[in-house]
């Protein structure tokens, strides 16, 4: 592993397995961002926690479990509620070479993280899971397609059902979280995976890996395109309910 520094936004259904995958790969420093507490109804997919953690801040419970797994690991719990200002300050404070993992389930937050990581020149992995599957994408701005090349903008609220509405298979969250850790470690090691999108469908047992082309006029990576339009994002917890269903 090269720098071995990672920042995980969201310690829920995606963040928990992603954190375990990073530790298993030899991460040296991990920041964990979340402002929520452990909820017993989510334990089937939030594999870092157990019933004894219910009611505790996720970042503190995650830090305890990760340190017990590897006492040499430096874990920084960050109980931060994110908006454009706090997120930009957080990313600006990261050491060069830090890889960000966007594990929230709020579509607007995913696009904001993507755009601000571009401004701060940080590599990024964005993931989302819903029902039986989901996807994860490795992004290095300026190399390969970016997240907006593929998805352009967050969907309207009526097309972004919550976890409570549609559900999520715990194993799907686990598989996607570990895949996000794999992509993040590969970015950290300098491997040529920028722009790679991995999609998993556990109902049909069908994985896919694609390298989409950069989209002309993309507001996220075309220097001649107007900057992306971003609506106001109110203070958000990195595991607040939303379309990606990673809580």
TIMAR-970379 format. One record per residue: x, y, z of N, C-alpha, C in turn; residue in three letters. Coordinates in Angstrom, 2 decimals. Each point is the difference from the previous one (the first is absolute). Example, Ala and Ser with C-alpha at 12.3 -4.5 7.8 and 13.67 -1.06 7.14 Angstrom:
<rs>
> 13.19:-5.69:7.80:-0.89:1.19:0.00:0.90:1.20:0.00:ala;
> -0.35:1.05:-0.72:0.82:1.19:0.06:-0.77:1.09:0.73:ser;
</rs>
This chain:
<rs>
> 0.84:-1.19:0.00:-0.84:1.19:0.00:0.88:1.24:0.00:unk;
> -0.43:1.04:-0.71:0.79:1.23:-0.13:-0.20:0.87:1.23:unk;
> -0.86:1.02:-0.08:-0.19:0.89:1.13:-0.78:-0.62:1.14:unk;
> -1.00:-0.82:-0.34:-0.77:-0.69:1.02:-0.91:0.89:0.81:unk;
> -0.41:1.16:-0.56:-0.87:0.93:0.71:-1.36:0.06:-0.71:unk;
> -1.06:-0.15:0.78:-1.34:-0.05:-0.56:-0.96:0.80:0.87:unk;
> -1.02:0.56:-0.64:-1.06:0.73:0.70:-1.32:-0.62:-0.43:unk;
> -0.74:-0.57:0.95:-1.24:-0.70:-0.29:-1.17:0.86:0.47:unk;
> -0.84:0.40:-0.94:-1.16:0.82:0.30:-1.23:-0.89:0.12:unk;
> -0.40:-0.25:1.23:-1.13:-0.88:0.25:0.45:-1.32:0.59:unk;
> -0.46:-0.31:1.21:0.38:-1.26:0.67:-1.21:-0.89:0.14:unk;
> -0.74:-0.15:-1.12:-1.19:-0.83:-0.02:0.21:-1.28:-0.77:unk;
> -0.99:-0.37:-0.81:0.03:-1.29:-0.69:1.14:-0.15:-0.97:unk;
> 0.41:1.07:-0.66:1.18:-0.04:-0.88:1.27:0.31:0.76:unk;
> -0.07:0.99:0.89:1.21:0.42:0.71:0.59:-1.07:0.88:unk;
> -0.85:-0.80:0.66:0.53:-1.03:0.91:0.85:-1.05:-0.73:unk;
> -0.51:-0.64:-1.05:0.87:-0.96:-0.70:1.16:0.68:-0.71:unk;
> -0.19:1.24:-0.48:1.11:0.70:-0.63:1.13:0.22:1.00:unk;
> -0.35:0.37:1.22:1.03:0.20:1.04:0.73:-1.30:0.31:unk;
> -0.75:-1.09:0.13:0.65:-1.29:0.26:0.91:-0.39:-1.15:unk;
> -0.44:0.26:-1.24:0.85:-0.30:-1.14:1.28:0.82:-0.02:unk;
> -0.09:1.26:0.37:1.19:0.86:0.04:0.98:-0.49:1.06:unk;
> -0.53:-0.36:1.16:0.89:-0.50:1.07:0.66:-1.30:-0.43:unk;
> -0.77:-0.88:-0.62:0.56:-1.27:-0.46:1.07:0.18:-1.06:unk;
> -0.07:1.12:-0.75:0.99:0.26:-1.05:1.23:0.74:0.53:unk;
> -0.01:0.36:1.28:1.17:0.64:0.58:-0.03:1.51:0.08:unk;
> -1.20:0.59:0.03:-0.11:1.45:0.13:0.74:0.46:1.26:unk;
> 0.62:1.18:-0.10:0.75:0.55:1.13:-0.80:1.04:0.78:unk;
> -0.80:0.78:-0.70:-0.78:1.07:0.63:-1.37:0.07:-0.67:unk;
> -1.04:-0.03:0.83:-1.37:0.05:-0.52:-0.79:1.04:0.79:unk;
> -0.62:0.94:-0.72:-0.96:0.90:0.61:-1.40:-0.52:-0.25:unk;
> -0.85:0.03:1.03:-1.37:-0.51:-0.10:-0.95:1.15:0.31:unk;
> -0.84:0.36:-0.98:-0.90:1.14:0.14:-1.44:-0.49:0.06:unk;
> -0.70:0.35:1.06:-1.42:-0.32:0.13:-0.52:0.77:1.22:unk;
> -1.26:0.36:-0.01:-0.56:0.70:1.17:-1.15:-0.77:0.61:unk;
> -0.20:-1.24:-0.44:-1.13:-0.81:0.45:0.43:-0.91:1.15:unk;
> -0.99:-0.64:0.61:0.27:-0.99:1.05:-0.39:-1.39:-0.51:unk;
> 0.51:-1.02:0.65:-0.28:-1.38:-0.39:-1.46:-0.32:0.31:unk;
> -0.68:-0.60:-0.97:-1.42:-0.35:0.09:-0.14:-1.52:-0.14:unk;
> -0.72:-0.61:0.91:-0.13:-1.47:-0.01:-0.61:-0.51:-1.30:unk;
> -0.87:0.79:-0.66:-0.66:-0.48:-1.21:0.94:-0.07:-1.20:unk;
> 1.19:0.57:0.12:0.94:0.00:-1.12:1.16:-0.97:0.19:unk;
> 0.01:-0.76:1.09:1.16:-0.82:0.30:0.23:-1.11:-1.02:unk;
> -1.02:-0.40:-0.74:0.18:-1.09:-0.96:0.93:0.39:-1.14:unk;
> 0.20:1.30:-0.23:0.91:0.41:-1.05:1.11:0.93:0.49:unk;
> -0.06:0.42:1.25:1.06:0.85:0.55:0.87:-0.88:0.89:unk;
> 0.92:-0.70:-0.65:0.66:-1.16:0.60:1.09:0.35:1.00:unk;
> 0.30:1.26:0.19:0.97:0.38:1.02:-0.60:0.02:1.40:unk;
> -1.33:0.00:0.10:-0.66:0.24:1.28:-0.76:-1.24:0.48:unk;
> -0.30:0.01:1.31:-0.88:-1.02:0.56:-0.98:0.67:0.96:unk;
> -0.82:-0.78:0.68:-1.04:0.57:0.85:0.57:0.87:1.12:unk;
> 1.20:-0.29:0.43:0.62:0.82:1.05:0.35:1.40:-0.46:unk;
> 0.01:0.23:-1.32:0.34:1.32:-0.53:-1.23:0.86:-0.25:unk;
> -1.19:-0.55:0.13:-1.23:0.74:-0.34:-0.08:1.29:0.83:unk;
> -0.24:1.09:-0.69:-0.08:1.31:0.65:1.32:0.75:0.05:unk;
> 1.10:-0.69:-0.26:1.32:0.65:0.01:0.26:0.69:-1.34:unk;
> 0.78:1.08:0.00:0.38:0.61:-1.29:0.71:-1.01:-0.88:unk;
> -0.40:-0.05:-1.26:0.60:-0.97:-0.90:1.51:0.16:-0.10:unk;
> 0.48:1.24:-0.07:1.44:0.19:-0.20:0.79:-0.53:1.19:unk;
> -0.55:0.12:1.21:0.71:-0.50:1.19:-0.03:-1.52:0.04:unk;
> -1.16:-0.59:-0.30:-0.11:-1.46:-0.01:0.88:-0.60:-1.09:unk;
> 0.01:0.63:-1.18:0.85:-0.49:-1.09:1.47:0.10:0.37:unk;
> 0.40:1.12:0.60:1.40:0.17:0.37:0.45:-1.07:1.00:unk;
> -0.85:-0.30:0.99:0.34:-1.04:0.98:0.21:-1.34:-0.67:unk;
> -0.91:-0.36:-0.91:0.09:-1.31:-0.65:1.22:-0.08:-0.92:unk;
> 0.29:1.06:-0.72:1.13:-0.02:-0.92:1.33:-0.04:0.75:unk;
> 0.08:0.74:1.09:1.25:-0.03:0.79:0.22:-1.36:0.62:unk;
> -1.09:-0.67:0.38:0.15:-1.35:0.55:0.46:-0.98:-1.07:unk;
> -0.39:0.26:-1.24:0.42:-0.86:-1.11:1.47:0.19:-0.32:unk;
> 0.46:1.24:0.02:1.40:0.31:-0.30:0.44:1.16:0.87:unk;
> 0.67:-0.27:1.14:0.40:1.07:0.91:0.95:1.01:-0.63:unk;
> 0.65:-0.35:-1.10:0.93:0.94:-0.64:-0.73:1.04:-0.86:unk;
> -1.25:-0.27:-0.30:-0.77:0.89:-0.87:-0.32:1.31:0.71:unk;
> 0.20:1.11:-0.69:-0.42:1.30:0.51:-1.41:0.28:-0.52:unk;
> -0.94:0.10:0.92:-1.40:0.24:-0.35:-0.42:1.35:0.56:unk;
> -0.56:0.84:-0.86:-0.47:1.31:0.43:-1.52:0.06:-0.13:unk;
> -0.73:-0.08:1.13:-1.46:0.14:-0.06:-0.38:1.47:-0.19:unk;
> -0.86:0.27:-0.98:-0.37:1.39:-0.33:-1.52:0.09:0.02:unk;
> -0.60:0.40:1.14:-1.46:0.08:0.10:-0.52:1.31:-0.60:unk;
> 0.07:0.10:-1.31:-0.26:1.27:-0.68:-1.27:-0.08:-0.83:unk;
> -0.83:1.04:0.11:-1.16:0.14:-0.89:0.45:0.79:-1.22:unk;
> -0.23:-0.54:-1.17:0.62:0.53:-1.22:-0.92:0.97:-0.73:unk;
> 0.56:1.13:-0.40:-0.59:0.87:-1.00:1.15:0.44:-0.89:unk;
> -0.24:0.87:-0.96:1.07:0.36:-0.94:1.19:0.62:0.72:unk;
> -0.26:0.81:1.01:1.11:0.67:0.70:0.80:-1.00:0.83:unk;
> -0.67:-0.81:0.81:0.73:-0.92:0.87:0.71:-1.08:-0.82:unk;
> -0.64:-0.45:-1.08:0.63:-1.02:-0.84:1.23:0.55:-0.70:unk;
> -0.10:1.20:-0.53:1.15:0.60:-0.67:1.16:0.18:0.97:unk;
> -0.30:0.44:1.22:1.06:0.17:1.01:0.62:-1.35:0.36:unk;
> -0.83:-1.02:0.13:0.51:-1.33:0.34:0.93:-0.52:-1.09:unk;
> -0.41:0.13:-1.26:0.83:-0.49:-1.10:1.28:0.81:-0.14:unk;
> -0.08:1.30:0.23:1.19:0.85:-0.08:1.03:-0.39:1.04:unk;
> -0.45:-0.57:1.12:0.91:-0.35:1.08:0.66:-1.36:-0.19:unk;
> -0.39:-0.75:-1.03:0.56:-1.33:-0.21:1.41:0.08:-0.57:unk;
> 0.83:-0.93:0.41:1.35:-0.09:-0.53:-0.05:-0.37:-1.48:unk;
> 0.96:0.50:-0.80:0.05:-0.40:-1.41:0.07:-1.53:-0.12:unk;
> -0.72:-0.54:-0.95:-0.01:-1.44:-0.20:-1.09:-0.74:0.73:unk;
> -0.74:0.70:0.88:-1.12:-0.64:0.68:-1.06:-0.41:-1.03:unk;
> -0.53:-1.20:0.13:-1.08:-0.46:-0.87:-1.31:0.07:0.78:unk;
> -1.01:0.62:-0.60:-1.30:0.18:0.64:-0.95:-1.10:-0.47:unk;
> -0.76:-0.56:0.94:-1.04:-0.98:-0.33:-1.34:0.60:0.37:unk;
> -0.85:0.23:-0.99:-1.32:0.59:0.22:-0.99:-1.12:0.23:unk;
> -0.35:-0.23:1.26:-0.84:-1.14:0.39:-1.34:0.45:0.55:unk;
> -0.41:1.22:-0.28:-1.29:0.47:0.50:-1.13:-0.59:-0.84:unk;
> -1.23:0.35:0.37:-1.14:-0.40:-0.81:-0.83:1.23:-0.37:unk;
> 0.68:1.11:-0.22:-0.67:1.23:-0.39:0.52:0.45:-1.36:unk;
> -0.80:-0.08:-1.05:0.48:0.30:-1.36:0.64:1.38:-0.14:unk;
> -0.63:1.03:0.56:0.57:1.34:-0.13:1.38:0.08:0.63:unk;
> 0.18:-0.70:1.11:1.30:0.01:0.67:1.05:-0.70:-0.85:unk;
> -0.38:-1.07:-0.68:0.96:-0.70:-0.85:0.57:0.92:-1.08:unk;
> -0.88:0.75:-0.65:0.47:0.90:-1.06:0.82:1.15:0.58:unk;
> -0.37:0.49:1.17:0.79:1.06:0.63:1.38:-0.51:0.36:unk;
> 0.08:-1.19:0.57:1.31:-0.59:0.33:0.83:-0.16:-1.27:unk;
> -0.63:-0.50:-1.06:0.71:-0.17:-1.27:0.60:1.32:-0.47:unk;
> -0.81:1.05:-0.01:0.47:1.28:-0.52:1.09:0.61:0.88:unk;
> -0.17:-0.08:1.32:0.99:0.60:0.89:1.30:-0.80:0.02:unk;
> -0.08:-1.33:-0.17:1.23:-0.78:-0.12:0.78:0.43:-1.24:unk;
> -0.72:0.35:-1.07:0.67:0.52:-1.18:0.70:1.31:0.29:unk;
> -0.65:0.88:0.74:0.60:1.29:0.33:1.23:-0.17:0.88:unk;
> -0.02:-0.99:0.89:1.10:-0.21:0.93:0.98:-1.08:-0.48:unk;
> -0.18:-0.49:-1.22:0.90:-0.97:-0.63:0.18:-1.26:0.85:unk;
> -1.12:-0.55:0.43:0.00:-1.23:0.77:-0.65:-1.11:-0.80:unk;
> 0.62:-1.18:-0.02:-0.61:-1.16:-0.63:-1.21:-0.43:0.82:unk;
> -0.92:-0.69:-0.68:-1.31:-0.24:0.61:-0.59:-1.31:-0.49:unk;
> -0.69:-0.69:0.89:-0.84:-1.13:-0.37:-1.42:0.30:0.49:unk;
> -0.96:-0.08:-0.91:-1.40:0.26:0.34:-0.78:-1.30:-0.16:unk;
> -0.80:-0.34:1.00:-0.78:-1.22:-0.08:-1.45:0.21:0.38:unk;
> -0.85:-0.88:-0.46:-1.40:0.02:0.37:-0.57:-1.40:-0.07:unk;
> -0.95:-0.31:0.88:-0.59:-1.33:0.03:-1.49:0.14:0.24:unk;
> -0.78:-0.86:-0.65:-1.44:0.00:0.16:-0.53:-1.38:-0.35:unk;
> -0.92:-0.48:0.80:-0.60:-1.32:-0.20:1.09:-1.07:-0.09:unk;
> 0.21:-0.58:-1.21:0.88:-1.15:-0.18:1.38:0.37:-0.53:unk;
> 0.28:1.26:-0.24:1.28:0.32:-0.62:0.30:1.48:0.04:unk;
> 0.98:0.38:-0.80:0.41:1.39:-0.04:1.24:0.16:-0.84:unk;
> 0.68:1.11:0.18:1.19:0.28:-0.81:1.01:0.80:0.80:unk;
> 1.25:-0.07:-0.46:1.09:0.79:0.59:0.88:0.49:-1.14:unk;
> 0.48:1.23:0.12:0.80:0.60:-1.07:1.24:0.67:0.58:unk;
> 1.14:-0.26:-0.63:1.26:0.63:0.37:0.19:1.25:-0.84:unk;
> 0.29:1.13:0.64:0.12:1.27:-0.71:1.33:0.67:0.33:unk;
> 0.71:0.35:-1.03:1.18:0.88:0.13:-0.22:1.11:-1.02:unk;
> -0.31:1.18:0.46:-0.36:1.08:-0.91:1.15:0.28:-0.97:unk;
> -0.36:0.02:-1.28:1.00:0.20:-1.05:0.50:-1.28:-0.61:unk;
> -0.40:-1.14:0.56:0.43:-1.31:-0.54:-1.22:-0.90:-0.10:unk;
> -0.45:-0.25:-1.21:-1.18:-0.84:-0.19:-1.28:0.77:0.26:unk;
> -1.11:-0.71:-0.15:-1.31:0.61:0.22:-0.18:0.33:1.47:unk;
> -0.78:1.06:0.25:-0.34:0.34:1.37:-1.42:-0.46:0.30:unk;
> -0.43:0.19:1.23:-1.33:-0.44:0.43:-1.10:0.71:-0.80:unk;
> 0.20:1.30:-0.29:-1.00:0.75:-0.76:-0.01:-0.39:-1.48:unk;
> 1.07:-0.56:-0.51:-0.03:-0.53:-1.36:-1.06:-1.09:-0.13:unk;
> -0.20:-0.74:1.07:-0.92:-1.14:-0.04:-1.40:0.39:0.47:unk;
> -0.08:0.70:1.13:-1.30:0.25:0.62:-0.49:1.44:-0.14:unk;
> 0.86:0.92:-0.38:-0.31:1.41:-0.26:-0.43:0.76:1.24:unk;
> -1.11:-0.39:0.64:-0.50:0.76:1.15:-0.84:-0.92:0.88:unk;
> -0.24:0.46:1.22:-0.82:-0.78:0.92:-1.43:-0.11:-0.52:unk;
> -0.66:-1.14:0.22:-1.38:-0.16:-0.48:-0.96:0.81:0.84:unk;
> -1.19:0.30:-0.53:-1.02:0.67:0.81:-0.44:-0.90:1.15:unk;
> -0.53:0.62:1.02:-0.33:-0.73:1.23:-0.95:-1.16:-0.26:unk;
> -0.96:0.16:-0.93:-0.97:-1.06:-0.24:0.62:-1.24:-0.64:unk;
> 1.22:0.14:-0.55:0.70:-1.13:-0.58:1.11:-0.52:0.91:unk;
> 0.03:0.50:1.22:1.04:-0.38:0.95:-0.63:-0.52:1.28:unk;
> -0.60:-1.20:-0.04:-0.69:-0.52:1.18:0.97:-0.33:1.13:unk;
> -0.50:0.04:1.20:0.82:-0.25:1.17:0.15:-1.50:0.25:unk;
> 0.92:-0.34:0.91:0.18:-1.39:0.41:-1.30:-0.58:0.55:unk;
> -0.70:0.81:0.81:-1.23:-0.48:0.61:-1.03:-0.38:-1.06:unk;
> 0.06:0.69:-1.15:-0.98:-0.25:-1.05:0.33:-1.22:-0.84:unk;
> 1.28:-0.23:-0.29:0.36:-1.05:-0.95:0.85:-1.11:0.61:unk;
> 0.66:0.24:1.12:0.81:-1.02:0.64:1.36:-0.19:-0.67:unk;
> 0.86:-0.73:0.70:1.32:-0.31:-0.53:0.48:-1.31:0.61:unk;
> 0.56:-0.87:-0.81:0.56:-1.26:0.47:1.33:0.26:0.69:unk;
> 0.14:-0.47:1.23:1.24:0.24:0.73:1.23:-0.49:-0.74:unk;
> -0.12:-1.16:-0.67:1.15:-0.54:-0.73:0.38:0.90:-1.17:unk;
> -0.98:0.68:-0.60:0.30:0.91:-1.10:0.81:1.19:0.51:unk;
> -0.39:0.56:1.14:0.76:1.09:0.59:1.42:-0.45:0.33:unk;
> 0.13:-1.22:0.54:1.33:-0.50:0.33:0.88:-0.16:-1.22:unk;
> -0.56:-0.58:-1.06:0.77:-0.21:-1.22:0.44:1.32:-0.62:unk;
> -0.92:0.98:-0.04:0.35:1.30:-0.59:1.00:0.75:0.87:unk;
> -0.14:-0.10:1.32:0.94:0.67:0.89:1.42:-0.54:-0.16:unk;
> 0.13:-1.31:-0.08:1.33:-0.58:-0.21:0.54:0.35:-1.38:unk;
> -0.87:0.08:-1.01:0.45:0.42:-1.32:0.50:1.44:0.03:unk;
> -0.67:0.86:0.76:0.46:1.38:0.13:1.39:0.05:0.63:unk;
> 0.22:-0.82:1.02:1.32:-0.04:0.63:1.05:-0.45:-1.01:unk;
> -0.32:-1.00:-0.80:0.93:-0.50:-1.01:0.36:1.11:-1.00:unk;
> -1.00:0.72:-0.47:0.25:1.08:-0.96:0.83:1.11:0.64:unk;
> -0.29:0.32:1.26:0.75:1.05:0.69:1.46:-0.39:0.18:unk;
> 0.25:-1.24:0.37:1.38:-0.47:0.16:0.73:0.02:-1.33:unk;
> -0.70:-0.37:-1.08:0.61:0.04:-1.33:0.34:1.43:-0.42:unk;
> -0.88:0.96:0.29:0.32:1.40:-0.28:1.20:0.45:0.81:unk;
> 0.03:-0.37:1.27:1.12:0.36:0.87:1.31:-0.56:-0.53:unk;
> -0.05:-1.19:-0.59:1.21:-0.64:-0.52:0.39:0.51:-1.38:unk;
> -0.80:0.91:-0.57:0.32:0.56:-1.31:-0.39:-0.87:-1.17:unk;
> -0.86:-0.98:0.22:-0.42:-0.86:-1.10:-0.91:0.76:-0.97:unk;
> -0.02:-0.46:-1.23:-0.75:0.66:-1.06:-1.46:-0.45:0.03:unk;
> -0.75:0.49:0.99:-1.41:-0.38:0.11:-0.92:1.21:0.00:unk;
> 0.55:1.21:-0.16:-0.84:1.19:0.01:-1.06:-0.09:-1.09:unk;
> -1.24:0.27:0.35:-1.10:-0.10:-0.94:-0.65:-1.36:-0.06:unk;
> 0.47:-0.96:0.81:-0.58:-1.34:0.01:-1.28:-0.01:0.82:unk;
> -1.05:-0.56:-0.57:-1.28:-0.16:0.68:-0.29:-1.49:0.14:unk;
> -0.24:-0.43:1.23:-0.32:-1.40:0.28:-1.45:-0.06:0.48:unk;
> -0.80:-0.84:-0.63:-1.40:-0.18:0.39:-0.21:-1.45:0.41:unk;
> -0.74:-0.20:1.09:-0.29:-1.34:0.50:-1.51:-0.20:0.09:unk;
> -0.46:-1.12:-0.50:-1.40:-0.40:0.13:0.00:-1.38:0.67:unk;
> -0.23:-0.02:1.32:0.08:-1.27:0.72:-1.22:-0.88:-0.23:unk;
> -1.10:0.58:-0.43:-1.18:-0.82:-0.30:0.27:-0.90:-1.20:unk;
> 0.66:0.54:-1.01:0.32:-0.77:-1.20:1.43:-0.51:0.01:unk;
> 0.74:0.28:1.09:1.42:-0.38:0.09:0.77:0.49:-1.23:unk;
> -0.16:1.29:-0.29:0.56:0.55:-1.23:0.84:1.24:0.29:unk;
> 1.33:-0.15:0.04:0.86:1.18:0.15:0.35:0.58:-1.38:unk;
> 0.23:1.29:-0.04:0.42:0.68:-1.22:1.09:1.00:0.33:unk;
> 0.95:0.14:-0.89:1.03:1.04:0.12:0.10:0.72:-1.33:unk;
> -0.17:1.32:0.03:0.07:0.78:-1.23:0.93:1.20:0.20:unk;
> 0.51:0.48:-1.11:0.82:1.21:-0.01:-0.69:1.00:-0.93:unk;
> -1.00:0.73:0.51:-0.74:0.93:-0.87:0.92:1.08:-0.56:unk;
> -0.33:0.48:-1.20:0.77:1.07:-0.61:-0.34:1.33:0.67:unk;
> 0.95:0.91:-0.04:-0.27:1.34:0.49:-1.05:0.65:-0.90:unk;
> -0.92:0.72:0.60:-1.11:0.60:-0.74:0.34:1.44:-0.36:unk;
> -0.07:0.31:-1.28:0.26:1.37:-0.45:-1.00:0.95:0.65:unk;
> 0.51:1.10:0.49:-0.86:0.98:0.65:-0.37:-0.33:1.43:unk;
> 0.64:-1.02:0.58:-0.30:-0.39:1.38:0.40:1.13:0.95:unk;
> -0.92:0.41:0.84:0.28:1.10:0.93:0.99:-0.40:1.08:unk;
> 0.23:-1.31:0.16:0.90:-0.45:1.04:1.45:-0.10:-0.42:unk;
> 0.28:-0.13:-1.32:1.39:-0.21:-0.39:0.41:0.68:-1.30:unk;
> -0.94:0.58:-0.75:0.35:0.71:-1.22:0.35:1.44:0.35:unk;
> 1.27:0.41:-0.20:0.40:1.36:0.41:-0.72:1.10:-0.76:unk;
> -0.60:-0.33:-1.14:-0.71:1.00:-0.79:-1.49:0.07:0.32:unk;
> -0.46:-0.91:0.86:-1.43:-0.03:0.35:-0.25:0.92:1.19:unk;
> -1.22:0.53:0.12:-0.33:0.80:1.18:0.07:-0.88:1.24:unk;
> 0.30:0.57:1.16:0.08:-0.80:1.22:-1.34:-0.64:0.32:unk;
> 0.02:-1.10:0.74:-1.26:-0.69:0.30:-0.92:0.87:0.85:unk;
> -1.27:-0.08:-0.29:-0.99:0.71:0.82:-0.26:-0.82:1.25:unk;
> 0.13:0.65:1.14:-0.22:-0.69:1.27:-1.07:0.74:0.78:unk;
> -1.04:-0.72:0.36:-1.00:0.59:0.86:0.51:0.07:1.42:unk;
> -0.70:0.75:0.85:0.44:0.09:1.40:-0.13:-1.35:0.70:unk;
> 1.03:-0.37:0.76:-0.04:-1.23:0.78:-0.05:0.40:1.46:unk;
> -1.09:-0.32:0.64:-0.09:0.29:1.42:0.94:-0.91:0.76:unk;
> 0.26:0.31:1.29:0.88:-0.86:0.80:-0.46:-1.44:-0.07:unk;
> 0.92:-0.89:-0.36:-0.37:-1.40:-0.24:0.87:-0.91:0.82:unk;
> -0.62:-1.03:0.55:0.78:-1.06:0.60:0.43:-0.95:-1.11:unk;
> 1.22:-0.49:0.05:0.50:-0.82:-1.10:-0.75:-1.31:-0.13:unk;
> -0.86:-0.34:0.95:-0.81:-1.20:-0.18:-1.49:0.33:0.08:unk;
> -0.35:1.22:-0.43:-1.42:0.37:-0.06:-0.69:-0.77:-1.12:unk;
> -1.31:-0.17:0.09:-0.71:-0.81:-0.98:0.01:0.63:-1.38:unk;
> 0.11:-0.84:-1.03:0.03:0.51:-1.36:0.02:-1.13:-1.00:unk;
> 0.30:0.31:-1.26:-0.18:-0.97:-1.06:0.98:-1.15:0.05:unk;
> 1.23:0.24:0.40:0.99:-1.06:-0.10:-0.20:-1.08:1.05:unk;
> -0.76:0.32:1.03:-0.42:-1.01:0.97:1.16:-0.70:0.69:unk;
> 1.00:0.74:0.44:1.14:-0.65:0.64:-0.10:0.00:1.51:unk;
> -1.04:0.57:0.52:-0.13:0.04:1.45:-0.21:-1.37:0.56:unk;
</rs>
